[in-house]
Amino acid sequence: MTTFSELVTSIISDLRQGGFVKDADELQHLANLALDQTLLADTRKDALKKIEMRCHVKWLGDLYLPHLSQKEWWGKLEKLGRSTKKQVQAI
């Protein structure tokens, strides 16, 4: 099973490969906040909620990545969305 960290790293890589550097940087920043054990739980949960919002088809799902089919891309985002929810519950 893929971890939250592995999923987010893979999606950041896909975004960079597709030329969406700003989105990749934002996602990296949010992931760093979410995974930082020294931060307050509310800060981490807020970062995770922002990541989950980006997994929507009208946000990152709207981007065209030439190296992935739409189905593959949406599948990855769906997995990240589910993983994000689990992370929130674990905090």
N, C-alpha and C positions, 0 to 999 in steps of 0.2 A: 504494500500500500504506500502511495506517495504521501509524504508529509506536507504540511502547509508550507514550510520553508522551501522544499523542492519545487512545489507547484508554482509558488510566487516567483522563484528564481527563473523557472522555465518560461513563464509568461513575460517577465521582464526581458528576457533574452529574445523572445519572439517579437516583442514590441520594438526593441532596438533594431533587430534584423529587418523589420518592416519600415524603419525610418521614423518611428514614433518615439523619439528620444524624450520629449517632455513628459509624455504619459508614463514611460518607463521610469524616469527619474522620480515622478510623483509616487508611483507604486512602490519603488524602492524605499523612499522616505517613509511612507506609511507602514511598510513591512518592518522597517527598522524600529519604528515606534512600537508596533504591535508585539515584537519579539523581545523588546528590552525589559528584562525582569526587574530592573531598578526603578522603572516608572510606576506611577500610580495605576491601579486597575482601571479606573475610569478613562485615563489617557489611552491605555492600551485598547480598551473596548471601543473607544471612539475611533481609533485608527482602523480597527478591524471592520467597524461598520462602514467606514469610508471605502475600504477595499471592497466590501461586499456590494456597495452601491455601484462601483465601477464594473462589476461582473455582469451588469445588465446588458441586454442586446442593444439598448439605445445609448450605451456609453462606450465601453471598450469593444463590445460586440459589434458595434457599428463600423469599426475600422476594417479596412481591407488589408489582409496580410497575404502577399502573393505565394509564400512558401507553405501556407496551410489552406485546407478547404474550409469553407464556412462552418461545416459540421464539426471539423476538428477543433477549430477556434472556439466555437460556442461550447463545445464539450469541455474544453480546458477551463473556460470561464465558469461553467456550471460547477465543475469539480472544486474550483477555488472558492466559489460562493458557499458551497456546502462545508468545505474545510474551515472557512472563516467562521461560520456559525458554531462549529465545534470548538474552535479556539476561544470564542467569546464565552462559551459555557465552561471552559476549563479554567478561566481566570477567576 
